[in-house]
Amino acid sequence: MSAANKAKGSKFESDIERYLNDNGHKARRLPRAGSKDIGDVSVTLKSDAVLVVEAKNTKTTQMREYLRQAETESNFYEAKYGSVTYPVVVTKARGLSIAEARVTMTLETLMEFLHAEGLS
């Protein structure tokens, strides 16, 4: 990864963290952990479960691979901290504000999230 791409990704992660915190959520950027990476940003929910965000600021979209990465990192986060986690991918919307970034998760993850959070 080039230094420019790394800086672009880091800025996007910071933008996500700031946006979520500014809107009343408990978000934090996560430290890089090499082969046992635990995601880019975590969002702690009222239930103490955690959304583990895989942030992607790229021109091309490989959502299947991004979702796989998010799930792997969510599992590592869960193993490290013992929290229930839900993997999500946030992709930058080119030329649009951070509020218009795209959030993706599998339908299965959405159903688990809704049930566990008492939303369905």
Summary of the structure (lengths in Angstrom):
residues: 120
radius of gyration: 13.8
end to end distance: 41.2
largest distance: 43.7
contacts: 324
relative contact order: 0.15
helix: 46%
strand: 21%
